[in-house]
Amino acid sequence: MIAYGSFLMTIINFLIIAFFIFLLVKAVNKLREDKEEEVEEEATTKVCPFCKTEIDLEATRCPNCTSQLD
């Protein structure tokens, strides 16, 4: 005797549980992504147009190539 009903019930239960775990993981990833977007900071450096190195925003001359900056 083969229990088809028990087998189908097991498959349906597995699919329901897998679907809810998928939704849970998707929600956690969305929350984690939202937190990463909030953490972005304002820039504290700029790029020298002549030598392409990063320098402080308040600098008037590049410390690497000594060019005059605006």
N, CA, C and O of each residue as an XYZ file, in Angstrom:
280
protein
N       0.849     -1.183      0.000
C       0.000      0.000      0.000
C       0.891      1.242      0.000
O       1.820      1.350      0.800
N       0.601      2.166     -0.895
C       1.378      3.404     -1.021
C       0.532      4.561     -0.502
O      -0.628      4.715     -0.886
N       1.122      5.372      0.376
C       0.403      6.491      0.981
C       0.648      7.767      0.169
O       1.539      8.553      0.491
N      -0.146      7.964     -0.882
C       0.004      9.156     -1.734
C      -0.338     10.436     -0.974
O       0.319     11.462     -1.151
N      -1.332     10.375     -0.156
C      -1.764     11.557      0.596
C      -0.684     12.065      1.528
O      -0.450     13.271      1.614
N      -0.029     11.161      2.220
C       1.040     11.552      3.136
C       2.210     12.173      2.371
O       2.803     13.154      2.818
N       2.533     11.594      1.220
C       3.623     12.109      0.399
C       3.302     13.510     -0.123
O       4.148     14.403     -0.068
N       2.086     13.703     -0.628
C       1.692     15.026     -1.127
C       1.655     16.057      0.004
O       2.052     17.205     -0.193
N       1.188     15.660      1.165
C       1.142     16.573      2.315
C       2.556     17.013      2.701
O       2.776     18.182      3.021
N       3.503     16.093      2.673
C       4.896     16.415      2.993
C       5.472     17.393      1.978
O       6.162     18.337      2.364
N       5.210     17.192      0.709
C       5.708     18.104     -0.325
C       5.090     19.490     -0.170
O       5.790     20.498     -0.268
N       3.784     19.545      0.073
C       3.115     20.846      0.245
C       3.652     21.569      1.474
O       3.887     22.776      1.419
N       3.850     20.862      2.574
C       4.412     21.486      3.780
C       5.819     22.017      3.511
O       6.167     23.111      3.957
N       6.624     21.250      2.787
C       7.972     21.698      2.457
C       7.937     22.973      1.619
O       8.699     23.904      1.881
N       7.070     23.026      0.624
C       6.984     24.207     -0.236
C       6.512     25.438      0.536
O       7.005     26.541      0.300
N       5.583     25.262      1.438
C       5.097     26.389      2.252
C       6.210     26.916      3.152
O       6.423     28.126      3.229
N       6.916     26.025      3.826
C       8.005     26.433      4.713
C       9.130     27.092      3.913
O       9.682     28.102      4.350
N       9.477     26.538      2.751
C      10.538     27.115      1.914
C      10.147     28.513      1.438
O      10.997     29.401      1.381
N       8.875     28.722      1.094
C       8.404     30.030      0.649
C       8.530     31.066      1.761
O       8.976     32.185      1.512
N       8.145     30.710      2.977
C       8.230     31.657      4.087
C       9.684     31.948      4.477
O      10.000     33.075      4.857
N      10.552     30.975      4.390
C      11.968     31.223      4.649
C      12.538     32.155      3.577
O      13.335     33.038      3.894
N      12.141     31.970      2.313
C      12.554     32.853      1.236
C      12.115     34.287      1.514
O      12.904     35.218      1.356
N      10.860     34.472      1.926
C      10.368     35.819      2.234
C      11.117     36.437      3.414
O      11.391     37.637      3.414
N      11.445     35.632      4.407
C      12.180     36.120      5.567
C      13.579     36.587      5.171
O      14.013     37.659      5.593
N      14.283     35.802      4.372
C      15.621     36.173      3.929
C      15.572     37.420      3.056
O      16.446     38.282      3.154
N      14.572     37.519      2.215
C      14.410     38.683      1.343
C      14.183     39.949      2.177
O      14.744     40.998      1.862
N      13.382     39.865      3.221
C      13.107     41.011      4.087
C      14.360     41.431      4.853
O      14.622     42.625      4.998
N      15.129     40.473      5.342
C      16.359     40.785      6.079
C      17.364     41.461      5.151
O      18.021     42.422      5.554
N      17.495     40.981      3.925
C      18.413     41.602      2.970
C      17.985     43.019      2.629
O      18.835     43.894      2.458
N      16.696     43.261      2.527
C      16.209     44.609      2.236
C      16.508     45.555      3.396
O      16.906     46.698      3.168
N      16.322     45.100      4.631
C      16.633     45.931      5.790
C      18.121     46.231      5.862
O      18.512     47.358      6.166
N      18.946     45.246      5.589
C      20.385     45.429      5.612
C      20.817     46.420      4.527
O      21.720     47.224      4.754
N      20.188     46.371      3.363
C      20.511     47.269      2.263
C      20.121     48.706      2.612
O      20.846     49.642      2.275
N      18.983     48.887      3.282
C      18.544     50.218      3.674
C      19.512     50.843      4.670
O      19.772     52.044      4.598
N      20.049     50.057      5.597
C      20.998     50.580      6.577
C      22.287     51.029      5.909
O      22.866     52.038      6.310
N      22.754     50.294      4.886
C      23.982     50.648      4.200
C      23.835     51.965      3.448
O      24.799     52.725      3.354
N      22.660     52.252      2.912
C      22.439     53.498      2.198
C      22.455     54.689      3.145
O      22.899     55.768      2.754
N      21.987     54.529      4.371
C      21.950     55.618      5.332
C      23.341     55.989      5.838
O      23.540     57.117      6.291
N      24.296     55.084      5.776
C      25.611     55.286      6.352
C      26.504     56.180      5.482
O      27.533     56.660      5.958
N      26.133     56.411      4.226
C      26.975     57.184      3.329
C      27.286     58.558      3.922
O      26.412     59.232      4.467
N      28.550     58.954      3.801
C      29.019     60.216      4.376
C      29.278     61.228      3.278
O      29.351     60.894      2.096
N      29.416     62.488      3.707
C      29.796     63.522      2.765
C      31.273     63.385      2.451
O      32.048     62.889      3.269
N      31.652     63.819      1.281
C      33.046     63.717      0.863
C      33.914     64.684      1.662
O      33.531     65.835      1.872
N      35.081     64.221      2.107
C      36.016     65.073      2.837
C      37.254     65.349      2.007
O      38.137     66.099      2.424
N      37.317     64.741      0.825
C      38.464     64.952     -0.045
C      37.983     65.254     -1.455
O      36.828     65.007     -1.803
N      38.897     65.795     -2.263
C      38.627     66.020     -3.675
C      39.829     65.527     -4.462
O      40.876     65.225     -3.890
N      39.674     65.450     -5.758
C      40.739     64.937     -6.610
C      41.433     66.104     -7.295
O      40.778     66.983     -7.854
N      42.760     66.109     -7.249
C      43.548     67.129     -7.933
C      43.369     66.941     -9.440
O      43.550     65.831     -9.941
N      43.014     68.015    -10.182
C      42.795     67.863    -11.623
C      44.083     67.609    -12.409
O      44.020     67.199    -13.568
N      45.235     67.843    -11.807
C      46.493     67.690    -12.524
C      47.128     66.321    -12.304
O      47.502     65.651    -13.266
N      47.253     65.899    -11.043
C      47.927     64.628    -10.771
C      46.972     63.517    -10.334
O      47.400     62.380    -10.136
N      45.682     63.836    -10.181
C      44.624     62.859     -9.855
C      44.818     62.162     -8.506
O      44.438     61.001     -8.355
N      45.401     62.849     -7.532
C      45.501     62.291     -6.182
C      44.443     62.942     -5.304
O      43.977     64.042     -5.600
N      44.064     62.268     -4.232
C      43.062     62.805     -3.315
C      43.715     63.792     -2.353
O      44.774     63.526     -1.784
N      43.055     64.941     -2.186
C      43.548     65.979     -1.273
C      42.378     66.482     -0.440
O      41.223     66.196     -0.755
N      42.665     67.221      0.609
C      41.650     67.768      1.497
C      40.812     68.804      0.752
O      41.306     69.461     -0.166
N      39.539     68.953      1.146
C      38.660     69.917      0.487
C      39.131     71.355      0.660
O      38.922     72.177     -0.232
N      39.760     71.675      1.779
C      40.158     73.047      2.065
C      41.534     73.400      1.520
O      41.983     74.533      1.693
N      42.208     72.472      0.874
C      43.554     72.726      0.369
C      43.514     73.704     -0.805
O      42.620     73.645     -1.648
N      44.508     74.614     -0.843
C      44.616     75.551     -1.956
C      45.707     75.141     -2.928
O      45.741     75.602     -4.068
N      46.606     74.266     -2.467
C      47.653     73.714     -3.328
C      47.713     72.210     -3.111
O      47.474     71.712     -2.011
N      48.035     71.506     -4.176
C      48.181     70.058     -4.086
C      49.530     69.744     -3.437
O      50.556     70.263     -3.878
N      49.550     68.899     -2.390
C      50.822     68.592     -1.733
C      51.740     67.700     -2.577
O      52.931     67.588     -2.288
N      51.193     67.071     -3.611
C      52.001     66.170     -4.436
C      52.642     66.880     -5.626
O      53.843     66.757     -5.865
N      51.811     67.635     -6.376
C      52.355     68.280     -7.570
C      52.492     69.788     -7.398
O      52.955     70.456     -8.323
N      52.116     70.344     -6.272
C      52.191     71.776     -5.892
C      51.472     72.688     -6.869
O      51.850     73.851     -7.008
N      50.454     72.199     -7.545
C      49.688     73.053     -8.450
C      48.678     73.865     -7.681
O      48.184     73.422     -6.644
N      48.360     75.052     -8.174
C      47.398     75.947     -7.556
C      45.997     75.432     -7.840
O      45.678     75.120     -8.988
N      45.162     75.338     -6.825
C      43.794     74.838     -6.978
C      42.801     75.973     -6.787
O      43.095     76.974     -6.134
N      41.611     75.796     -7.373
C      40.565     76.830     -7.237
C      39.915     76.766     -5.890
O      39.017     77.556     -5.600
